Amino acid sequence: MPEDVQAYFDALPEARKPRLQKLHDLILQCFPDVEIDMEYKMPTYHHGEGWVAISNQKAYVSLYTCSANHLAEFKQQHPDYKTGQGCINFRAKDDIPETAVKQVVRHAILHPKGI
């Protein structure tokens, strides 16, 4: 893992580390050869033109994609989860649904334009 990304993980509050580590691991399970760097001050995972990013926010941890289209199926399957334009915000009470998150990651990376 690049030094700046490792520093990001090392600086996380202990209560948040497992959730962000889980998102990190799910991304790597989908794309083991993904390139990781820091963009917009958050770990960003690139594969070809596609990308996803993760972030620690004040009230949740987030998975970002480049298009709201990547989240359509997730939102349908999990209407109680907080989502934004191109992100899912996992609150402390939310489980991280592994299969659904992997689908979002695959779709975002393989279809970066949201198609």
SEDO-732926 format. One record per residue: residue number from 0; residue in one letter; x, z negated, y of N, C-alpha, C, CB in turn. Coordinates in Angstrom, 3 decimals. Each point is the difference from the previous one (the first is absolute). Glycine has a CB too. Layout:
GUDO_lolo_guro_npx_npz_npy_capx_capz_capy_cpx_cpz_cpy_cbpx_cbpz_cbpy
GUDO_NUM_A_X_Z_Y_X_Z_Y_X_Z_Y_X_Z_Y .
...
This chain:
GUDO_lolo_guro_npx_npz_npy_capx_capz_capy_cpx_cpz_cpy_cbpx_cbpz_cbpy
GUDO_0_M_0.856_0.000_-1.173_-0.856_0.000_1.173_0.909_0.000_1.245_-1.886_-1.242_-1.252 .
GUDO_1_P_1.562_2.054_2.250_0.821_0.006_1.213_0.066_-1.383_0.650_-0.615_2.398_0.350 .
GUDO_2_E_1.719_-2.647_0.305_0.258_-1.310_0.587_-1.088_-0.445_0.982_2.420_0.460_-0.281 .
GUDO_3_D_-2.877_0.448_1.140_-1.014_-0.380_0.987_-1.352_-0.291_-0.652_1.195_1.395_1.692 .
GUDO_4_V_-1.503_-0.707_-2.774_-1.241_-0.269_-0.728_0.112_-1.353_-0.710_-0.416_2.493_-0.316 .
GUDO_5_Q_1.560_-2.765_-0.286_0.212_-1.299_-0.640_-0.104_-1.124_1.020_1.472_1.082_-1.717 .
GUDO_6_A_-0.933_-0.876_2.902_-0.086_-1.002_1.070_-1.455_-0.259_0.381_2.254_0.719_0.856 .
GUDO_7_Y_-3.069_0.328_-0.842_-1.429_-0.147_0.292_-0.653_-0.910_-1.041_-0.049_2.298_1.068 .
GUDO_8_F_0.302_-2.011_-2.342_-0.572_-0.823_-1.073_0.521_-1.431_0.055_-0.206_2.044_-1.420 .
GUDO_9_D_1.483_-2.208_1.692_0.588_-1.337_0.063_-0.595_-0.835_1.120_2.092_0.933_-0.939 .
GUDO_10_A_-2.526_-0.288_2.031_-0.536_-0.715_1.159_-1.493_-0.326_-0.124_1.724_1.143_1.369 .
GUDO_11_L_-2.371_-0.665_-2.414_-1.436_-0.247_-0.160_-0.279_-1.471_-0.255_-0.285_2.313_-0.890 .
GUDO_12_P_-0.862_-2.807_1.371_-0.414_-1.355_-0.368_-0.167_-0.081_-1.527_-1.166_-0.312_2.255 .
GUDO_13_E_1.563_-0.783_-2.821_-0.048_-0.154_-1.469_-1.380_0.303_-0.577_1.788_-1.718_0.187 .
GUDO_14_A_-2.848_1.347_0.522_-1.354_0.224_-0.508_-0.352_1.481_-0.084_-0.654_-2.192_0.963 .
GUDO_15_R_1.316_3.032_-0.181_-0.310_1.428_0.029_0.898_0.839_-0.903_-0.794_-0.335_2.305 .
GUDO_16_K_1.945_-0.174_-2.650_0.964_0.789_-0.784_-0.584_0.561_-1.294_1.784_-1.410_0.966 .
GUDO_17_P_-2.493_0.610_-1.754_-0.507_0.545_-1.273_-0.965_1.176_0.188_0.268_-2.273_-0.973 .
GUDO_18_R_-1.096_2.219_1.999_-0.977_1.070_0.216_0.694_1.298_0.442_-1.738_-1.730_0.613 .
GUDO_19_L_2.698_1.613_0.287_0.726_1.200_0.422_0.902_0.513_-1.108_-0.076_-0.801_2.360 .
GUDO_20_Q_0.647_-0.101_-3.132_0.811_0.426_-1.140_-0.858_0.752_-1.014_1.535_-1.966_0.347 .
GUDO_21_K_-2.771_1.509_-0.543_-0.904_0.678_-0.933_-0.292_1.421_0.491_-1.029_-2.220_-0.653 .
GUDO_22_L_0.754_2.388_1.948_-0.231_1.340_0.538_1.241_0.873_-0.174_-1.635_-0.949_1.660 .
GUDO_23_H_2.795_0.386_-1.363_1.271_0.700_-0.175_0.157_0.463_-1.455_1.027_-1.377_1.863 .
GUDO_24_D_-1.271_0.469_-2.798_0.142_0.318_-1.426_-0.988_1.077_-0.443_0.789_-2.337_-0.399 .
GUDO_25_L_-2.029_2.288_0.900_-0.995_1.004_-0.367_0.418_1.387_0.486_-1.791_-1.758_0.091 .
GUDO_26_I_2.347_1.820_1.102_0.478_1.280_0.532_1.126_0.544_-0.886_-0.633_-0.707_2.355 .
GUDO_27_L_1.575_-0.176_-2.715_1.126_0.430_-0.838_-0.444_0.386_-1.408_1.488_-1.491_1.330 .
GUDO_28_Q_-2.552_0.876_-1.831_-0.525_0.400_-1.312_-0.535_1.427_0.051_-0.577_-2.395_-0.511 .
GUDO_29_C_-0.009_2.770_1.640_-0.534_1.361_0.163_1.109_1.016_0.251_-2.115_-0.975_0.901 .
GUDO_30_F_3.090_0.594_-0.098_1.071_0.914_0.408_1.338_-0.734_-0.015_-1.619_1.322_1.427 .
GUDO_31_P_2.238_-1.443_-2.594_1.263_-0.751_-0.111_1.133_0.574_0.845_-0.696_-0.617_-2.283 .
GUDO_32_D_0.628_1.904_2.593_1.082_0.632_0.763_-0.313_0.119_1.496_0.598_1.258_-2.060 .
GUDO_33_V_-1.572_-2.002_2.518_-0.397_0.025_1.412_1.165_-0.449_0.891_-2.402_-0.459_-0.657 .
GUDO_34_E_2.494_1.032_1.850_0.994_-0.441_0.983_-0.647_-1.056_0.888_1.185_2.263_-0.032 .
GUDO_35_I_-0.468_-3.350_0.258_-0.534_-1.113_0.779_0.828_-0.159_1.270_-0.827_-1.158_-2.102 .
GUDO_36_D_0.126_1.020_3.224_0.681_-0.302_1.258_-0.932_-0.833_0.871_1.367_2.142_-0.133 .
GUDO_37_M_-0.930_-2.416_1.331_-0.814_-0.755_0.947_-0.465_0.955_1.093_1.263_-2.163_-0.489 .
GUDO_38_E_-2.560_2.382_0.567_-0.590_0.774_1.088_-1.067_-0.871_0.628_0.474_2.241_-1.130 .
GUDO_39_Y_-0.551_-2.193_2.441_-0.974_-0.823_0.728_0.110_-1.472_-0.403_-1.541_1.982_0.146 .
GUDO_40_K_2.758_-2.419_-0.432_0.307_-1.396_-0.346_-0.677_-0.466_-1.280_0.270_-0.441_2.410 .
GUDO_41_M_-0.522_1.373_-3.357_-0.561_-0.389_-1.292_0.595_0.865_-1.105_-2.137_-0.745_1.118 .
GUDO_42_P_2.252_0.191_-2.326_0.518_0.791_-1.116_-0.890_1.217_-0.243_0.987_-2.077_-1.036 .
GUDO_43_T_-0.337_3.249_1.008_-0.718_1.259_-0.165_0.609_0.739_-1.192_-0.543_0.133_2.500 .
GUDO_44_Y_-0.333_0.401_-3.329_0.379_0.618_-1.267_-0.307_1.495_0.079_-0.444_-2.162_-1.282 .
GUDO_45_H_1.470_3.000_1.185_-0.124_1.446_0.145_0.260_0.702_-1.326_0.705_-0.186_2.396 .
GUDO_46_H_-1.517_1.196_-2.650_0.223_0.881_-1.148_-0.458_1.383_0.447_-0.322_-1.878_-1.755 .
GUDO_47_G_1.255_2.787_1.948_-0.359_1.292_0.576_-0.553_-0.219_1.398_-0.477_0.964_-2.290 .
GUDO_48_E_-0.644_-0.340_2.591_-0.635_-0.176_1.303_-0.915_-1.214_0.042_0.132_2.448_0.320 .
GUDO_49_G_-0.445_-3.002_-1.478_-0.919_-1.130_-0.060_0.675_-1.326_0.261_-1.344_1.285_-1.591 .
GUDO_50_W_0.546_-2.243_2.038_0.542_-1.338_0.254_-1.116_-1.036_-0.034_1.848_0.991_1.393 .
GUDO_51_V_-1.447_-2.226_-1.648_-0.821_-1.193_0.183_0.915_-1.066_0.590_-1.581_0.584_-1.950 .
GUDO_52_A_0.982_-1.601_2.540_0.774_-1.102_0.564_-0.743_-1.298_-0.262_0.987_1.499_1.787 .
GUDO_53_I_-0.245_-2.593_-1.752_-0.613_-1.320_-0.152_0.441_-0.877_1.154_-0.063_0.228_-2.516 .
GUDO_54_S_-0.773_-1.221_2.815_0.310_-0.844_1.148_-0.641_-1.371_-0.139_0.178_2.037_1.430 .
GUDO_55_N_0.485_-3.011_-0.867_-0.515_-1.352_0.102_-0.625_-0.157_1.388_1.753_-0.905_-1.636 .
GUDO_56_Q_-3.029_0.614_1.689_-0.699_-0.225_1.263_-0.370_-1.474_0.097_-0.900_2.376_0.017 .
GUDO_57_K_0.337_-2.767_1.109_-0.328_-1.408_0.219_-0.993_-0.543_-1.039_0.423_0.362_2.435 .
GUDO_58_A_-1.461_0.415_-2.746_-1.059_-0.505_-0.877_-0.081_0.723_-1.344_-1.240_-0.612_2.043 .
GUDO_59_Y_2.130_1.557_-2.293_-0.074_0.770_-1.246_1.290_0.767_-0.232_-2.482_0.202_0.262 .
GUDO_60_V_2.599_0.403_-1.450_1.066_0.963_-0.278_-0.685_1.354_-0.116_1.506_-1.722_-1.205 .
GUDO_61_S_-0.806_2.773_1.606_-0.631_1.313_0.080_0.767_1.059_-0.769_-0.904_-0.639_2.206 .
GUDO_62_L_0.139_1.618_-2.683_0.534_1.224_-0.562_-0.459_1.117_0.928_-0.017_-0.889_-2.424 .
GUDO_63_Y_0.975_1.640_2.977_-0.298_1.085_0.934_0.207_1.352_-0.665_0.668_-1.463_1.921 .
GUDO_64_T_-1.531_2.409_-1.559_0.152_1.394_-0.390_-0.138_0.834_1.271_-0.922_-0.412_-2.367 .
GUDO_65_C_1.129_1.710_2.255_-0.051_0.854_1.190_-1.365_0.623_0.243_2.385_0.466_-0.361 .
GUDO_66_S_-3.409_-0.850_-0.404_-1.315_0.604_0.181_-1.105_-0.884_-0.577_1.065_2.263_-0.074 .
GUDO_67_A_-2.165_-2.332_0.789_-1.154_-0.750_-0.487_-0.547_0.609_-1.295_-0.551_-0.648_2.367 .
GUDO_68_N_0.787_1.943_-2.583_-0.470_0.660_-1.221_0.584_-0.624_-1.262_-0.237_2.097_1.304 .
GUDO_69_H_1.424_-2.682_-1.181_0.631_-0.615_-1.166_-0.757_-1.238_-0.475_2.195_0.869_0.796 .
GUDO_70_L_-3.027_-1.410_0.069_-0.684_-1.256_-0.313_-1.452_0.172_-0.419_1.510_-1.076_1.599 .
GUDO_71_A_-2.032_2.276_-1.556_-1.427_0.223_-0.250_-0.464_-0.602_-1.327_0.164_2.089_1.341 .
GUDO_72_E_0.544_-1.793_-2.409_-0.404_-0.517_-1.317_0.155_-1.522_-0.061_0.682_2.185_-1.059 .
GUDO_73_F_0.417_-2.703_1.616_0.209_-1.443_0.015_-1.149_-0.706_0.727_2.494_0.368_-0.059 .
GUDO_74_K_-2.874_0.159_1.214_-1.081_-0.617_0.787_-1.318_0.015_-0.761_1.150_0.711_2.103 .
GUDO_75_Q_-1.381_0.338_-2.860_-1.214_0.102_-0.799_0.003_-1.034_-1.125_-0.146_2.449_0.547 .
GUDO_76_Q_1.298_-2.613_-1.193_0.124_-0.933_-1.120_0.088_-1.454_0.451_1.128_1.801_-1.275 .
GUDO_77_H_-0.579_-2.024_2.476_0.259_-1.362_0.483_-0.514_-0.165_1.437_2.032_-0.157_-1.506 .
GUDO_78_P_-3.350_0.187_1.701_-0.556_-0.044_1.355_0.241_-1.312_0.748_-1.705_1.562_-0.815 .
GUDO_79_D_2.040_-2.626_0.115_0.210_-1.293_0.656_1.402_-0.169_0.574_-1.674_-0.939_-1.547 .
GUDO_80_Y_2.576_1.881_1.259_1.365_-0.095_0.516_0.041_0.566_1.414_0.961_0.187_-2.338 .
GUDO_81_K_-0.165_-0.829_3.178_0.167_0.450_1.383_0.927_1.211_0.017_-0.361_-2.356_0.884 .
GUDO_82_T_-0.099_3.434_-0.257_0.815_1.209_0.111_0.005_0.464_1.447_-0.535_0.660_-2.384 .
GUDO_83_G_1.539_0.125_2.715_0.088_0.612_1.318_0.035_1.509_-0.169_1.214_-2.011_0.944 .
GUDO_84_Q_-0.754_2.718_0.087_0.081_1.460_-0.045_0.701_0.489_-1.260_0.025_0.034_2.489 .
GUDO_85_G_1.175_-0.511_-2.730_0.772_0.431_-1.158_0.647_-1.166_-0.708_0.405_2.159_1.120 .
GUDO_86_C_-1.044_-3.332_-1.079_0.634_-1.170_-0.616_-1.019_-0.884_-0.705_1.768_0.070_1.757 .
GUDO_87_I_-1.243_-0.861_-2.677_-0.768_-1.050_-0.668_0.651_-1.312_0.395_-0.685_1.502_-1.975 .
GUDO_88_N_-0.128_-2.447_2.440_0.503_-1.311_0.388_-0.441_-1.022_-1.048_-0.068_0.622_2.472 .
GUDO_89_F_1.018_-1.146_-3.205_-0.290_-0.977_-1.045_0.103_-1.406_0.579_0.863_1.575_-1.781 .
GUDO_90_R_-2.007_-2.223_1.898_-0.036_-1.383_0.486_0.414_-0.938_-1.131_-1.837_0.566_1.666 .
GUDO_91_A_2.132_-1.808_-1.322_0.471_-0.966_-0.991_-0.994_-0.157_-1.148_1.245_-1.197_1.808 .
GUDO_92_K_-2.539_1.317_-1.538_-1.019_-0.176_-1.042_-0.168_1.237_-0.889_-1.163_-1.579_1.528 .
GUDO_93_D_1.715_2.710_-1.104_-0.159_1.255_-0.739_1.024_0.131_-1.121_-0.905_1.056_2.069 .
GUDO_94_D_0.433_-0.668_-3.239_0.916_0.416_-1.053_0.535_1.373_0.395_-1.243_-1.339_-1.810 .
GUDO_95_I_2.366_1.710_1.251_0.523_1.346_0.213_-0.325_0.792_-1.267_1.889_-0.802_1.578 .
GUDO_96_P_-2.911_1.669_-1.513_-0.413_0.754_-1.191_1.034_1.067_-0.350_-2.414_-0.415_0.573 .
GUDO_97_E_3.220_0.146_-1.570_1.162_0.828_-0.316_-0.336_1.465_-0.247_1.027_-2.015_-0.954 .
GUDO_98_T_-2.003_2.283_0.116_-0.338_1.382_-0.322_-0.452_0.761_1.240_-0.638_-0.716_-2.308 .
GUDO_99_A_-0.205_0.105_3.113_-0.502_0.654_1.215_1.116_0.221_1.020_-2.236_-1.057_-0.391 .
GUDO_100_V_3.140_0.090_0.522_1.116_0.149_0.937_0.920_1.132_-0.457_-0.126_-2.461_0.580 .
GUDO_101_K_0.380_2.538_-1.869_0.829_1.093_-0.515_-0.647_1.353_0.277_0.886_-1.524_-1.785 .
GUDO_102_Q_-2.208_1.618_1.674_-0.695_1.250_0.308_0.198_0.375_1.467_-1.702_-0.498_-1.788 .
GUDO_103_V_1.596_-0.476_2.674_0.206_0.250_1.430_1.427_0.477_0.245_-1.720_-1.752_0.585 .
GUDO_104_V_2.687_1.069_-1.184_1.413_0.356_0.175_0.250_1.425_-0.499_0.667_-2.429_-0.252 .
GUDO_105_R_-1.142_2.737_-0.940_0.207_1.340_-0.553_-0.627_1.069_0.890_0.044_-0.980_-2.305 .
GUDO_106_H_-1.261_0.726_2.747_-0.691_0.975_0.838_0.732_0.194_1.318_-2.176_-0.634_-1.061 .
GUDO_107_A_2.600_-0.454_1.693_0.678_0.085_1.288_1.331_0.760_-0.112_-1.089_-2.165_0.670 .
GUDO_108_I_1.826_1.905_-1.722_1.316_0.621_-0.139_-0.113_1.444_-0.483_0.979_-2.251_-0.483 .
GUDO_109_L_-1.889_2.524_-0.415_-0.122_1.362_-0.520_-0.808_0.923_0.918_0.167_-0.959_-2.285 .
GUDO_110_H_-1.003_0.379_3.133_-0.849_0.785_0.917_0.130_-0.555_1.422_-1.630_0.527_-1.885 .
GUDO_111_P_2.795_-0.405_2.477_0.250_-0.648_1.300_-0.938_0.425_1.113_2.329_-0.150_-0.685 .
GUDO_112_K_-2.902_1.306_0.610_-0.894_0.442_1.059_-1.436_-0.481_-0.249_1.472_2.008_0.365 .
GUDO_113_G_-1.653_-2.803_-1.402_-1.301_-0.596_-0.268_-0.966_0.869_-0.779_0.343_-1.238_2.042 .
GUDO_114_I_0.123_2.354_-2.535_-0.881_0.933_-0.713_-0.224_-0.484_-1.412_0.814_1.907_1.399 .
